[in-house]
Amino acid sequence: MKLIDAHNRRLNYFRISITDRCNLRCQYCSPRHHTPMLAHEDILRYEEILHLIRISVRLGISKVRITGGEPLTRKGVCEFIRAVNQVEGIRDVSLTTNGVLLKNRVDALIIAGLRRINISLDTLNPEKFKIITGVDAFDQVWEGILKAYQAGISPIKINTVALRHVNENELEDIARLSFTYPFHFRFIEYMPIGITGKGLSDSLYTPEIKQILADRVGRLIPVEHQNSDGPADRFRFEGAVGEVGFISAMSHHFCHTCNRLRLTASGQLRSCLLSDHQQDLKTPLRSGASDEALAAIFLKAASLKGIQHSLAADTPVQVSSRMSSIGG
Ligand code: SAM
């Protein structure tokens, strides 16, 4: 049996949050009020996650992304990535990080087999970085990005959540970096989930961002879409060494091509980022369920995957889960 959902989408991509803890408090991601973190024993152990990955591979998963919370805050993450890379049938392992702890981990990550990385960065201004994230760490992140670049990690994707009145006036500067660095600068539409104090009116949608960039930076030349691209629409400017991309989950959702399942740090399996529905894997896993029984839970999650999310619908569904607990 393979993970093929009721809408004939083949699920081969598993995004795994290894911790709900983060060393930043991004205003659009973390809740405004302190919410309790998972107790240590409620977070899946690495061996447990590896067990689930092996089961998922038999069901057709071949690609894994490690996320969080901030994955680099969890002890042993590089050894874990190495172990994921060694799972037979896994062809691609990637990491999403805020970059704060990256600089000193780059070498270990490369030894672990990591070849590509996504780094979140919403501003080039250290003061604004502090306002958005609550932490004065812009320089650390930038040094981490440069270290990853010098060490040959490629591609490096820089993810920027575009927010009105927050980094709206910087999008062109971020895009211009594609003339200097061969990175993929990706602008992500803000998704209003969790209780963050931000709402739909804070979103900047792709058509508007594209217009800003076309007016102020240059013509956006489409780059041919590869199967491995995921949901980003890719472009480059004439003469640039890098690219820009747009992830338009709100204005032009890409649910019809969604090939993802997600595992939260507490062992809940989710078939849609923007829905609160989840299947509990941790309880059966810890009570000794057979691999077949665990595989059946994966198949059930796939069968329940909705045709598309409803966040931008006329009567939007509220999603209470925090992005920081699901992993983005
Ligand atoms: N800590 C890591 C990081 O910062 O990349 C991984 C987890 S973070 C939740 C993953 C991604 O989700 C980040 O790029 C972040 O900017 C993005 N994100 C968080 N909340 C979001 C939201 N409400 N809408 C769109 N993207 C969001």
Boltz pocket constraint, residues with backbone or C-beta under 6 A from the ligand:
constraints:
  - pocket:
      binder: B
      contacts: [[A, 22], [A, 28], [A, 29], [A, 67], [A, 68], [A, 69], [A, 70], [A, 71], [A, 96], [A, 97], [A, 98], [A, 118], [A, 119], [A, 120], [A, 159], [A, 161], [A, 188], [A, 189], [A, 190], [A, 191], [A, 192], [A, 193], [A, 323], [A, 324], [A, 327], [A, 328]]
      max_distance: 6.0
